[in-house]
Amino acid sequence: MSEVEGSRERPISTRALATVFVGTTGLALCVTTLFLGMRAILATGTGFVAVGGPYVIEHPAPDWVWVIPVSILAGWAFGGLHTTGAMSLKGFTIAVPVWVALFLALGWNSWRCMCSQRALES
């Protein structure tokens, strides 16, 4: 009997599939939230906002600004969840494509803001 005939494939774990699905969905949600949050902050015209402190704040932060750091931290958690599930299935992870997509999306936001500011100044 050859090695191929005698080998038994391991059944796919439903829990691992659910982990990959939840991790992937969470990563997509976090990248989208960060993208839209950054776009809204850049739409203020300055690209920065602040809350509190002893100085006069020229551009106050919106009430929802806490979503941005939460989406970053949640993105790390969902990325770990996805990687755990993908590794248990002996599959590939989407960590590198998500990292590239994140930086391309945020770079696009910055580029778009810079171009629109130049159009306003001229």
N, C-alpha and C positions, 0 to 999 in steps of 0.2 A: 504494500500500500504506500503510495507516495505521500509526501508531506501535505500537498494541497488537498488530497482526498480526505486525509485524516484530521485536518484542522477543523475546528469548530469556531464559528464566528460568535463573538459575544453579543448578546441582545442589547439593543439600544435602550438606555435607561430613560424613562419618562421624566424622572426628576432632573437629569442632566439636560434634556431637551428644554424643559421648562426654565431651568436656570439660564441657559443660553438665550432663550426668547426674552425673558424678563431683563437680562443684562443688556441685550441689544436694543430693546425698546427703551429702556431707561437711558442708555447712552444717546440714542437719537433725540429723546426728549431734552436731555441736558445740553446737548450741542445746539439744538434749536432755541432753547431758552436763553443760553448765553449769546447766541447770534442776535436774537431780537432785543435782548436787554442792552447789548452794546450798541446796537443801532439806535435805540431810543436815547441813550446817553449821548451819543455823537450828534444826535439831532438837536441837542441844546445849543450847538454852535461852537462850543468850546472843547468838548470831549472829556470834561471832568466836572464832577459835582461834589458837594460836601454836605455834611450834616454836623451841627453842633460845633463846639469849640469856642475859644475866646475871640476869634476874629469875625469880621463881617463876611457873611457868605453871599457872594454875588450870584452863584448858581446853586440853589438848593437841590438836594437829591430828592427824587420822587419817593413816595412811600414804599414802593415795591422794590427798591434798589437792593434789599437784602437777598433777593432771588438770585442775583449774579454770583455771589460767593457760595451760596447753597448749591447752585447748579454745578459749580466747579468741584466741590467736595462730593456731591452725589455722583458726578461723572466718574470720579476715581472709584467710588464704591461699586457702581454698575459695571465699570470696566473690569474690576476684580471678579465680580459675579460672573460676567460673561466668560472671562478667561478660565475660571474654575470649571464651569460647565463644558467649555470647549476642550479643555485638556482632559477631562474625564471621558469625553467622547473620542479622544484622540484625533480631534479635528484642528482646524486653524482658528486663530483668534483674529478679530477685526481691530485690534489695538492700533496697529500702524495705519491702516486706512482711516480710522476715526481721527487719529492724531493729525494726519495730513489734511483731512476734511476740515477739522477745527481751525487749523492755522490758515488754510485757504479762505474759509468763510470769514474769519475775523480780519484777515488781510484785505479781503474784498470790502468789508465794511469800512475799514480805514481808508482805503483807496477811494471809495465812493465819496466819503465825507471830505477828503482832501480835494477831490475834483469839484465837488459842489461848492466848497468854500472859495476856490479859485474863480469859479464862475460868478459867485456873488461879489467878489472883490473887483472884478474887471468890468 
